[in-house]
Structure formats: structure tokens, C-alpha cells
Amino acid sequence: MDLLSRNAPTSERLGLSKTPLLAALAIVEFLGPCRFSHLDAFGLPVGKSVPLPVVQIGATALDQTDQTLDMIRGMLSESPAEAEYGLDIGKSIVQFKSGKPGSIKPKATAGRTNEGNRPTFALMDEVHHWVSSNGGPDFYQTIKRNIEKTTKAGSRWVCTTNAYNPNEDSVAQIIHESDMVTQGYWLYDCLEGSIDVEDIRDEASVRASLVEAYGDATWADIDGLTRTILYDRTTPDSTYCRFFFNQIAESSDGWMSKSEWDACFDEDDPITPGDQIALGFDGSVRGDSTGLVGIRMRDAKLFVLDVWERPENAPDDWEVDVLAVEAAVNRAFADYRVAWMYADPPYFQEAIGRWSIEHGDDTVFEFWTNKPTRMVQAVERFRTATMVGDLKHNGDTRLTRHVLNAVTREVPQGVLIQKDSPRSKRKIDLAVCAVLCLEARADAIADGRMQIRRSRVVGW
């Protein structure tokens, strides 16, 4: 109970029957003596009920709370508690018939409308699905902030999750990587199978890892799960790792893994004004992001010059500040020695033509990313450079996010990168910029620009 009072127990357990557990906790927080009152004559703790119990079930959509609410209704309906406490058990709310304050009810992601609520207990289920595209992280912060304002009175929250995809920046990942967990202020409970991916076809290893991951969930069908993993090839191994072995794993359709990208991080030798660079530009007006990325010629080190992303809750008529984009491009040419620039023309074709006139038609070039043959080759070169260590980056979180957001799509010419869905809020535009500027660097070197530019600066 002392750990619970620290405010954030989080469970990542397979087969634990997490939903019934959450339902039981919700009922105890609503009706039971769940707060410390005093120690009795024997030194044992005595509990008391919450005077105004406000129990919230959080989810990214209201229908996701149905399972927990169904379980709560099933536990309370026709139970002694229904009559004793005079409960009104509705489809979407449990409250007192007498009108006494207090309720159990769902809450869905709408951060601004939830601001200022004062729940005494909040449930957040399956938070590996709480990602930026559905407003999950903002909703989590709102609920947590509301709880923290009344923590002294005993308010608290609990999360449950399956293993998360580290490319998604979900609430599960945010909590797991928090200092509050690593320093022991929040309780994090997890059982994880220790199998390696290369052993996922070995029956003994699979069975042992399943037993390890499911722990005391004796009702789990270990034999059936073992057969599924060994013989069902329609499911990616990364899915088995996450949802069967409870291992944190990346989706198999991701373009770049976090470990691969992190291996290219280089904090030494920062990029400074005057360095010779190549540029990659990908522009939009309303929907996608607009970005400008540079790469240093001598060591292929990437850095973000600027990015314009649609803000959360932006008005319908929001557009990229085109003048700010043009100013950033001109500033890049003023601050650095630009050897080559590739820019994707849609929405900015007129501006690209102007940059070509102002900065040299032998320096600024169009690069149509919707032409598969050329883009496939550029994507392949970028991927290869990452794998063999011919590419570096300075750890910019925006670039990292866009690179890890990208998923692959096979076309007749090869592999392209794209968003995980056309309407996804998980942008990849800086990743496209990075691909373009690496290609620009390669073409500048092939054209002899690096050697020529170096000879010009001798004696500076």
C-alpha cells in the first residue's frame, strides 16, 4: 500500500487479467475503506472511505472503456454492495441513487475539456496504444496533472500495458523511461520472457520463455501459444515478442530501428557556421510538415536547420509560414557554404526557382520524391549508409522522431518510405529531407564540389 501511495503503479503483465483487476480496484476506490485513517491499538492500519469518490476510466476512445465498465457492472449488479450502498448502475456511469456525490465514469482523450477535473482515482488501460496520433500523451499528462493536485489527499492512478513499440513514443514508453520509475518513486511491475529472436523457432526456448512471461497466470494455454509461435508464419516475430513474450520490440514494417539510428549519434565535433554542407528540403502547406535538413560534406553529419509542423489544435485555416521558410533557406546559404541543395517541388516550385536564381542554378535543384526509381535509389543509399556507419547525426529529437515514424512500402522499383497511414499525424518529412541531403552530398562529391570549395577556402 505504501507503493500505491507513491501514486503510479504500472503493470506490464501478460495473462494477468488486467481488466478484472482494474475493475476491482475501481470498485474498492469508489466504495471501500481505501485510504489510511489511523493505527488501531495493535498497531495495525485502519482504512476509511473516500468522502467524494471520483473514479475515472481513461482511454483514447470511449468504446475502449466498455470492457472495464462491463466488468464493473458485472461485479456490482445483484451484489450485496448494490443494495447496501444504493447504487445506480448505468451503462456508462455508476453513481449513488441518493444523489450523494461520487461516480465511476469513462473519460476519453480531449485534454482541454478534462483540464481541472479532480479524480480521486484514475485508471489508464492499454497505454501502449496511447500515442501522439490519438492524443494519448497529452491526455495522460492532463490526468496525471489533475491527480497530482490532490495527491496529499490520497488521489492516485494506475496504468496497465502490454510491451510497447519504442518507435511510437507511447505513454507506456514515457512512463517506463521516466526517472520516477528508475529511481523507485513509481512502482513498475513487469514479467518478460528472456528468449532471443533467433531462438523463436526453437520449441524448448519458446515454451520456457512463455512460462517465464506468463508467471502465475496458470490459465494461459502455453501449449497452444507455443504451437502458434512455431507454426503460424502470418504474424511478424516482433508481434510475438511484444504480445506473447512481453518484450519491448519494434514493428517489423519500420524503416529504421531505434538501435540502428542511435548507433549513428555523434555528439563530438559540432557543426558550426562556415562548414561546407548540402541541403535537403521537403515542403508542404497545410497537412504535412515542412523541413530543412543539412549534412556536413566532410563527414556526412546530419542536422536540422528548421521544421514547421502543424500545432495541436491548430485552426482549420492554419498554413506553413512561407516567408519564415524562405528566410531559413536564405539564412542557411548565408551561414554555411552550401555545395548542393535538393528540394521537393510540390507547393514550393516557384520558391525553389527563386532560390536557384539567388543562390545559383548549379547549386539548387529539384528532386521529385514521387518519382519512384530515383527515390528508391536514394532511400537505399541512406539505409546502407546508416547500416555501415557512413552517416552521423547530432541527436536532434525532431529528426529522430520523423526517421523512426517512417515505414516501408514496396513498389516495383524497390522500397520507399511513407507514413504509417495517409491521415497519420506521425510525420516523416524530416526523414525525407535527410534522404535528399545525403543524395545532394553524394552528387556534390561526384561533381567535384567538395574539392573545389575546399581549395577556395585555403588561407581563411
NULOTOR-295735 format. One record per residue (C-alpha): residue number from 1; residue in one letter; x, y, z. Coordinates in nm, 2 decimals. Each point is the difference from the previous one (the first is absolute). Example, Ala and Ser with C-alpha at 12.3 -4.5 7.8 and 13.67 -1.06 7.14 Angstrom:
<sevexs>
> 1, a, 1.23, -0.45, 0.78
> 2, s, 0.14, 0.34, -0.07
</sevexs>
This chain:
<sevexs>
> 1, m, 0.00, 0.00, 0.00
> 2, d, 0.29, 0.23, 0.06
> 3, l, 0.10, -0.05, -0.36
> 4, l, -0.35, 0.08, -0.12
> 5, s, 0.01, 0.32, 0.20
> 6, r, 0.30, 0.11, -0.21
> 7, n, -0.26, 0.06, -0.27
> 8, a, 0.09, -0.20, -0.31
> 9, p, -0.01, -0.38, 0.01
> 10, t, 0.04, -0.13, -0.36
> 11, s, -0.04, -0.36, -0.10
> 12, e, 0.14, -0.16, -0.31
> 13, r, -0.11, -0.36, 0.05
> 14, l, -0.13, -0.26, -0.25
> 15, g, -0.30, -0.21, 0.09
> 16, l, -0.04, 0.19, 0.32
> 17, s, -0.37, 0.07, -0.08
> 18, k, 0.08, 0.37, 0.03
> 19, t, -0.36, 0.11, -0.07
> 20, p, -0.16, -0.19, 0.29
> 21, l, 0.28, 0.14, 0.22
> 22, l, -0.07, 0.35, -0.11
> 23, a, -0.38, -0.05, 0.05
> 24, a, 0.06, -0.12, 0.36
> 25, l, 0.23, 0.29, 0.08
> 26, a, -0.26, 0.24, -0.14
> 27, i, -0.27, -0.14, 0.23
> 28, v, 0.23, 0.00, 0.30
> 29, e, 0.09, 0.36, -0.06
> 30, f, -0.37, 0.09, -0.05
> 31, l, -0.15, -0.18, 0.30
> 32, g, 0.27, -0.15, 0.22
> 33, p, 0.21, 0.12, 0.29
> 34, c, 0.30, 0.06, -0.23
> 35, r, 0.17, 0.30, 0.18
> 36, f, 0.21, -0.01, 0.32
> 37, s, -0.19, 0.12, 0.30
> 38, h, 0.20, -0.10, 0.31
> 39, l, 0.18, -0.29, 0.18
> 40, d, -0.21, -0.20, 0.24
> 41, a, 0.10, -0.12, 0.34
> 42, f, 0.20, -0.28, -0.15
> 43, g, 0.19, 0.23, -0.23
> 44, l, -0.19, -0.12, -0.31
> 45, p, -0.12, 0.25, -0.26
> 46, v, -0.37, 0.09, -0.02
> 47, g, -0.14, 0.12, -0.32
> 48, k, -0.27, 0.25, -0.09
> 49, s, -0.21, 0.07, -0.31
> 50, v, 0.05, 0.29, -0.23
> 51, p, -0.25, 0.27, 0.09
> 52, l, -0.06, 0.10, -0.37
> 53, p, 0.12, -0.29, -0.22
> 54, v, 0.05, 0.10, -0.36
> 55, v, 0.13, -0.30, -0.19
> 56, q, 0.10, 0.06, -0.36
> 57, i, 0.07, -0.26, -0.27
> 58, g, 0.22, 0.15, -0.26
> 59, a, 0.03, -0.11, -0.36
> 60, t, 0.08, 0.15, -0.34
> 61, a, -0.36, -0.07, -0.11
> 62, l, -0.31, -0.06, 0.21
> 63, d, -0.08, -0.34, -0.14
> 64, q, 0.34, -0.12, 0.13
> 65, t, -0.13, 0.04, 0.35
> 66, d, -0.29, -0.23, -0.06
> 67, q, 0.19, -0.32, 0.11
> 68, t, 0.09, 0.15, 0.33
> 69, l, -0.34, 0.15, 0.06
> 70, d, -0.17, -0.34, -0.09
> 71, m, 0.22, -0.17, 0.26
> 72, i, -0.09, 0.26, 0.26
> 73, r, -0.37, -0.04, -0.07
> 74, g, 0.03, -0.37, 0.01
> 75, m, 0.17, 0.01, 0.34
> 76, l, -0.25, 0.24, 0.15
> 77, s, -0.33, -0.10, -0.15
> 78, e, -0.21, -0.21, 0.24
> 79, s, 0.28, 0.00, 0.25
> 80, p, -0.04, 0.09, 0.37
> 81, a, 0.17, 0.33, -0.08
> 82, e, -0.27, 0.11, -0.24
> 83, a, -0.26, 0.00, 0.27
> 84, e, 0.21, 0.10, 0.29
> 85, y, 0.14, 0.31, -0.16
> 86, g, -0.30, 0.08, -0.21
> 87, l, 0.17, -0.01, -0.34
> 88, d, -0.14, 0.12, -0.33
> 89, i, 0.19, -0.22, -0.25
> 90, g, -0.03, 0.15, -0.35
> 91, k, 0.15, -0.09, -0.33
> 92, s, 0.26, 0.27, 0.02
> 93, i, 0.00, 0.11, 0.36
> 94, v, -0.03, -0.14, 0.35
> 95, q, -0.13, 0.24, 0.27
> 96, f, -0.21, 0.02, 0.31
> 97, k, -0.38, 0.00, -0.03
> 98, s, -0.02, 0.24, 0.30
> 99, g, 0.18, 0.27, -0.20
> 100, k, 0.31, -0.02, 0.23
> 101, p, 0.30, 0.13, -0.19
> 102, g, 0.23, -0.25, -0.16
> 103, s, 0.01, -0.21, -0.32
> 104, i, 0.19, -0.25, -0.22
> 105, k, 0.00, 0.12, -0.36
> 106, p, 0.21, 0.00, -0.31
> 107, k, 0.21, 0.27, -0.14
> 108, a, 0.14, 0.02, -0.35
> 109, t, 0.28, 0.21, -0.15
> 110, a, -0.10, 0.36, -0.01
> 111, g, 0.27, 0.16, 0.20
> 112, r, -0.15, 0.35, 0.03
> 113, t, -0.34, -0.11, 0.11
> 114, n, 0.15, -0.23, 0.26
> 115, e, 0.22, 0.27, 0.15
> 116, g, -0.09, 0.09, 0.36
> 117, n, -0.18, -0.32, 0.08
> 118, r, 0.08, -0.14, 0.34
> 119, p, -0.01, -0.38, -0.01
> 120, t, 0.08, -0.19, 0.31
> 121, f, 0.10, -0.30, -0.20
> 122, a, 0.08, -0.04, -0.37
> 123, l, 0.04, -0.32, -0.21
> 124, m, 0.20, 0.01, -0.32
> 125, d, -0.02, -0.33, -0.19
> 126, e, 0.21, -0.12, -0.29
> 127, v, 0.22, 0.31, -0.01
> 128, h, 0.22, -0.15, -0.27
> 129, h, -0.28, 0.12, -0.23
> 130, w, 0.01, 0.36, 0.14
> 131, v, 0.21, 0.17, -0.27
> 132, s, 0.02, 0.35, -0.14
> 133, s, -0.22, -0.08, -0.29
> 134, n, -0.30, -0.06, 0.23
> 135, g, 0.09, 0.26, 0.26
> 136, g, 0.11, -0.26, 0.26
> 137, p, 0.31, 0.18, 0.15
> 138, d, -0.18, 0.33, 0.04
> 139, f, -0.30, -0.18, 0.16
> 140, y, 0.23, -0.19, 0.23
> 141, q, 0.17, 0.33, 0.11
> 142, t, -0.34, 0.16, 0.07
> 143, i, -0.12, -0.29, 0.21
> 144, k, 0.33, -0.02, 0.19
> 145, r, 0.00, 0.37, 0.06
> 146, n, -0.35, -0.01, 0.13
> 147, i, 0.09, -0.28, 0.24
> 148, e, 0.32, 0.16, 0.12
> 149, k, -0.19, 0.30, 0.12
> 150, t, -0.18, -0.21, 0.26
> 151, t, 0.27, -0.26, 0.07
> 152, k, 0.03, 0.11, 0.36
> 153, a, -0.37, -0.11, 0.05
> 154, g, 0.09, -0.34, -0.13
> 155, s, -0.09, 0.03, -0.37
> 156, r, 0.19, -0.24, -0.23
> 157, w, 0.00, -0.17, -0.33
> 158, v, 0.09, -0.34, -0.16
> 159, c, 0.09, -0.10, -0.35
> 160, t, 0.01, -0.34, -0.18
> 161, t, 0.17, -0.07, -0.32
> 162, n, 0.15, -0.26, -0.23
> 163, a, 0.36, 0.03, -0.12
> 164, y, 0.03, 0.32, -0.21
> 165, n, 0.15, 0.08, -0.33
> 166, p, 0.30, 0.23, 0.07
> 167, n, -0.06, 0.18, -0.33
> 168, e, -0.34, 0.13, 0.10
> 169, d, 0.08, 0.22, 0.31
> 170, s, -0.31, -0.14, 0.17
> 171, v, -0.11, 0.08, 0.36
> 172, a, 0.13, -0.35, 0.10
> 173, q, 0.35, 0.10, -0.13
> 174, i, -0.02, 0.34, 0.17
> 175, i, -0.08, -0.16, 0.33
> 176, h, 0.26, -0.28, -0.03
> 177, e, 0.28, 0.24, -0.09
> 178, s, -0.10, 0.25, 0.27
> 179, d, 0.24, 0.08, 0.28
> 180, m, -0.29, -0.06, 0.24
> 181, v, 0.02, -0.37, -0.09
> 182, t, 0.37, -0.03, -0.02
> 183, q, 0.04, 0.16, 0.34
> 184, g, -0.27, -0.20, 0.16
> 185, y, -0.26, 0.26, 0.07
> 186, w, -0.26, -0.17, -0.23
> 187, l, -0.06, -0.38, 0.02
> 188, y, 0.06, -0.17, -0.33
> 189, d, -0.09, -0.37, -0.01
> 190, c, 0.10, -0.21, -0.30
> 191, l, 0.08, -0.36, -0.10
> 192, e, 0.19, -0.04, -0.32
> 193, g, 0.10, -0.31, -0.19
> 194, s, 0.37, -0.03, -0.06
> 195, i, 0.00, -0.16, -0.34
> 196, d, 0.21, 0.14, -0.28
> 197, v, -0.16, 0.06, -0.34
> 198, e, 0.24, -0.26, -0.17
> 199, d, -0.14, -0.26, 0.24
> 200, i, -0.37, 0.06, -0.09
> 201, r, -0.01, -0.32, -0.20
> 202, d, 0.14, -0.22, 0.28
> 203, e, -0.29, -0.17, 0.18
> 204, a, 0.18, -0.04, 0.34
> 205, s, 0.11, 0.37, 0.00
> 206, v, -0.35, 0.12, -0.10
> 207, r, -0.17, -0.21, 0.27
> 208, a, 0.24, 0.11, 0.27
> 209, s, -0.03, 0.36, -0.09
> 210, l, -0.39, -0.01, 0.00
> 211, v, 0.00, -0.16, 0.34
> 212, e, 0.24, 0.28, 0.12
> 213, a, -0.22, 0.28, -0.15
> 214, y, -0.33, -0.13, 0.12
> 215, g, 0.12, -0.06, 0.35
> 216, d, -0.29, -0.11, 0.23
> 217, a, -0.26, 0.03, -0.27
> 218, t, -0.06, -0.37, 0.02
> 219, w, -0.30, 0.02, -0.23
> 220, a, 0.21, 0.10, -0.30
> 221, d, 0.01, -0.27, -0.28
> 222, i, 0.38, -0.04, -0.02
> 223, d, -0.03, -0.30, -0.24
> 224, g, -0.23, 0.19, -0.23
> 225, l, 0.21, 0.31, 0.00
> 226, t, 0.31, -0.20, -0.07
> 227, r, -0.16, -0.16, -0.30
> 228, t, -0.11, 0.34, -0.13
> 229, i, 0.34, 0.15, 0.02
> 230, l, 0.18, -0.29, -0.15
> 231, y, -0.23, -0.06, -0.30
> 232, d, -0.21, 0.32, -0.07
> 233, r, 0.21, 0.20, -0.24
> 234, t, -0.27, 0.26, -0.07
> 235, t, 0.10, 0.20, 0.31
> 236, p, 0.33, 0.20, 0.02
> 237, d, 0.25, -0.11, 0.25
> 238, s, 0.00, 0.35, 0.16
> 239, t, -0.37, -0.06, 0.08
> 240, y, 0.08, -0.33, 0.17
> 241, c, 0.27, 0.18, 0.20
> 242, r, -0.23, 0.27, 0.12
> 243, f, -0.33, -0.17, 0.06
> 244, f, 0.12, -0.36, 0.09
> 245, f, 0.34, 0.05, 0.16
> 246, n, -0.07, 0.35, 0.14
> 247, q, 0.32, 0.14, -0.16
> 248, i, 0.03, 0.35, -0.11
> 249, a, 0.04, -0.03, -0.38
> 250, e, -0.03, 0.21, -0.31
> 251, s, -0.25, -0.07, -0.27
> 252, s, 0.13, -0.20, -0.29
> 253, d, -0.11, 0.26, -0.26
> 254, g, 0.20, 0.28, 0.15
> 255, w, 0.27, 0.14, -0.23
> 256, m, 0.26, 0.06, 0.26
> 257, s, 0.03, -0.15, 0.35
> 258, k, 0.08, 0.22, 0.29
> 259, s, 0.32, -0.19, 0.08
> 260, e, 0.12, 0.04, -0.36
> 261, w, -0.07, 0.37, 0.00
> 262, d, 0.15, 0.05, 0.34
> 263, a, 0.32, -0.17, -0.11
> 264, c, 0.05, 0.30, -0.24
> 265, f, -0.02, 0.26, 0.27
> 266, d, 0.32, 0.21, 0.03
> 267, e, 0.02, 0.28, 0.26
> 268, d, 0.36, 0.09, -0.08
> 269, d, 0.11, 0.25, -0.26
> 270, p, -0.32, 0.22, -0.02
> 271, i, -0.10, 0.16, -0.32
> 272, t, 0.09, 0.38, -0.01
> 273, p, -0.06, 0.29, -0.23
> 274, g, 0.24, -0.01, -0.29
> 275, d, -0.01, -0.37, -0.04
> 276, q, -0.06, -0.13, -0.35
> 277, i, -0.34, -0.18, -0.02
> 278, a, -0.26, -0.14, -0.23
> 279, l, -0.37, 0.07, 0.06
> 280, g, -0.32, -0.20, -0.03
> 281, f, -0.34, 0.17, -0.01
> 282, d, -0.36, -0.15, 0.02
> 283, g, -0.29, 0.24, -0.01
> 284, s, -0.37, 0.00, 0.08
> 285, v, -0.26, 0.27, 0.06
> 286, r, -0.26, -0.14, 0.24
> 287, g, 0.01, -0.37, 0.06
> 288, d, 0.35, -0.13, 0.03
> 289, s, 0.30, 0.16, 0.15
> 290, t, 0.25, 0.22, -0.18
> 291, g, 0.37, -0.06, 0.08
> 292, l, 0.35, 0.11, -0.09
> 293, v, 0.28, -0.24, 0.09
> 294, g, 0.38, 0.04, -0.06
> 295, i, 0.28, -0.25, -0.02
> 296, r, 0.37, 0.09, 0.04
> 297, m, 0.20, -0.09, -0.30
> 298, r, 0.31, -0.12, 0.16
> 299, d, -0.15, -0.26, 0.24
> 300, a, -0.37, -0.04, -0.11
> 301, k, -0.13, 0.13, 0.33
> 302, l, -0.37, 0.09, 0.00
> 303, f, -0.17, 0.30, 0.18
> 304, v, -0.33, 0.17, -0.01
> 305, l, 0.00, 0.36, -0.11
> 306, d, -0.38, 0.05, 0.05
> 307, v, -0.33, -0.17, -0.01
> 308, w, -0.36, 0.13, -0.01
> 309, e, -0.26, -0.24, 0.14
> 310, r, -0.37, 0.05, 0.04
> 311, p, -0.06, 0.07, 0.37
> 312, e, -0.25, -0.20, 0.20
> 313, n, -0.35, 0.16, -0.01
> 314, a, 0.11, 0.23, -0.29
> 315, p, -0.29, 0.18, -0.18
> 316, d, -0.13, -0.15, -0.32
> 317, d, 0.16, 0.28, -0.20
> 318, w, 0.35, -0.05, 0.14
> 319, e, 0.28, 0.01, -0.26
> 320, v, 0.37, -0.02, 0.01
> 321, d, 0.16, 0.34, 0.02
> 322, v, 0.15, 0.02, -0.35
> 323, l, 0.20, 0.31, 0.08
> 324, a, 0.16, -0.17, 0.30
> 325, v, 0.10, -0.29, -0.22
> 326, e, 0.16, 0.23, -0.26
> 327, a, 0.18, 0.18, 0.28
> 328, a, 0.14, -0.33, 0.13
> 329, v, 0.13, -0.10, -0.34
> 330, n, 0.16, 0.33, -0.06
> 331, r, 0.16, -0.01, 0.35
> 332, a, 0.14, -0.35, -0.07
> 333, f, 0.17, 0.13, -0.31
> 334, a, 0.13, 0.30, 0.20
> 335, d, 0.13, -0.20, 0.30
> 336, y, 0.15, -0.30, -0.19
> 337, r, 0.17, -0.08, -0.32
> 338, v, -0.27, -0.19, -0.19
> 339, a, 0.14, -0.23, -0.26
> 340, w, -0.33, -0.15, -0.12
> 341, m, -0.37, 0.01, 0.08
> 342, y, -0.28, -0.24, -0.09
> 343, a, -0.35, 0.12, 0.05
> 344, d, -0.33, -0.18, -0.05
> 345, p, -0.20, 0.24, -0.23
> 346, p, -0.37, -0.04, 0.09
> 347, y, -0.14, 0.31, 0.17
> 348, f, 0.34, 0.18, -0.03
> 349, q, 0.08, -0.02, -0.36
> 350, e, 0.00, 0.38, -0.05
> 351, a, 0.21, 0.05, 0.31
> 352, i, 0.25, -0.27, -0.11
> 353, g, 0.04, 0.18, -0.33
> 354, r, 0.07, 0.33, 0.19
> 355, w, 0.26, -0.18, 0.22
> 356, s, 0.16, -0.13, -0.31
> 357, i, 0.03, 0.35, -0.14
> 358, e, 0.12, 0.15, 0.32
> 359, h, 0.25, -0.27, 0.10
> 360, g, 0.10, -0.15, -0.33
> 361, d, -0.17, -0.23, -0.24
> 362, d, 0.30, -0.23, 0.04
> 363, t, -0.07, -0.04, 0.37
> 364, v, -0.38, -0.02, 0.05
> 365, f, -0.18, -0.29, -0.18
> 366, e, -0.35, -0.15, 0.00
> 367, f, -0.03, -0.36, 0.13
> 368, w, -0.34, -0.15, -0.06
> 369, t, -0.05, -0.25, 0.28
> 370, n, -0.31, -0.14, -0.18
> 371, k, 0.21, -0.15, -0.27
> 372, p, 0.06, -0.35, 0.13
> 373, t, 0.31, -0.10, -0.18
> 374, r, 0.21, 0.29, 0.12
> 375, m, -0.14, 0.00, 0.35
> 376, v, 0.04, -0.37, 0.05
> 377, q, 0.37, 0.03, -0.08
> 378, a, 0.03, 0.30, 0.24
> 379, v, -0.18, -0.19, 0.28
> 380, e, 0.22, -0.31, -0.05
> 381, r, 0.32, 0.21, 0.01
> 382, f, -0.11, 0.17, 0.32
> 383, r, -0.09, -0.33, 0.16
> 384, t, 0.33, -0.15, -0.10
> 385, a, 0.20, 0.30, 0.13
> 386, t, -0.18, -0.04, 0.33
> 387, m, 0.08, -0.37, 0.03
> 388, v, 0.37, 0.02, -0.08
> 389, g, 0.06, 0.31, 0.21
> 390, d, 0.06, 0.25, -0.29
> 391, l, -0.27, 0.23, 0.14
> 392, k, -0.01, 0.21, 0.32
> 393, h, -0.25, 0.22, 0.18
> 394, n, 0.01, 0.24, 0.29
> 395, g, -0.29, -0.16, 0.19
> 396, d, -0.27, 0.25, -0.09
> 397, t, -0.32, -0.14, 0.15
> 398, r, -0.22, 0.13, -0.29
> 399, l, 0.21, -0.17, -0.26
> 400, t, 0.01, -0.32, 0.20
> 401, r, -0.38, 0.00, 0.04
> 402, h, -0.06, 0.04, -0.37
> 403, v, 0.25, -0.27, -0.09
> 404, l, -0.15, -0.25, 0.24
> 405, n, -0.35, 0.09, -0.11
> 406, a, 0.07, -0.11, -0.36
> 407, v, -0.12, -0.34, -0.12
> 408, t, 0.10, -0.18, -0.32
> 409, r, -0.21, -0.05, -0.31
> 410, e, 0.10, -0.24, -0.28
> 411, v, -0.04, 0.12, -0.36
> 412, p, 0.11, -0.17, -0.32
> 413, q, 0.32, 0.21, 0.01
> 414, g, 0.09, -0.09, 0.36
> 415, v, -0.08, 0.14, 0.34
> 416, l, -0.13, 0.35, 0.08
> 417, i, -0.08, 0.16, 0.34
> 418, q, -0.33, 0.14, 0.10
> 419, k, -0.22, 0.09, 0.30
> 420, d, -0.18, -0.29, 0.17
> 421, s, -0.33, 0.12, -0.15
> 422, p, -0.09, 0.29, -0.23
> 423, r, -0.18, 0.19, 0.28
> 424, s, 0.25, -0.08, 0.27
> 425, k, 0.13, 0.28, 0.22
> 426, r, 0.34, -0.18, 0.03
> 427, k, 0.20, 0.21, -0.25
> 428, i, 0.30, -0.12, -0.20
> 429, d, 0.09, 0.32, -0.19
> 430, l, 0.34, 0.05, 0.17
> 431, a, 0.09, -0.36, -0.09
> 432, v, -0.07, 0.09, -0.36
> 433, c, 0.21, 0.31, 0.03
> 434, a, 0.28, -0.21, 0.15
> 435, v, -0.02, -0.24, -0.30
> 436, l, 0.02, 0.29, -0.24
> 437, c, 0.29, 0.18, 0.16
> 438, l, 0.21, -0.33, 0.01
> 439, e, -0.08, -0.03, -0.37
> 440, a, 0.10, 0.36, -0.06
> 441, r, 0.33, -0.06, 0.18
> 442, a, 0.07, -0.30, -0.22
> 443, d, -0.07, 0.19, -0.32
> 444, a, 0.21, 0.30, 0.12
> 445, i, 0.29, -0.23, 0.07
> 446, a, -0.04, -0.17, -0.34
> 447, d, -0.01, 0.35, -0.16
> 448, g, 0.33, 0.09, 0.18
> 449, r, -0.17, 0.27, 0.21
> 450, m, 0.17, -0.10, 0.33
> 451, q, 0.35, 0.02, -0.14
> 452, i, -0.07, 0.32, -0.19
> 453, r, -0.16, 0.17, 0.30
> 454, r, 0.29, -0.11, 0.23
> 455, s, 0.26, 0.16, -0.23
> 456, r, -0.19, 0.32, 0.01
> 457, v, 0.02, 0.03, 0.38
> 458, v, 0.37, -0.07, 0.04
> 459, g, 0.15, 0.28, 0.20
> 460, w, -0.33, 0.11, 0.16
</sevexs>
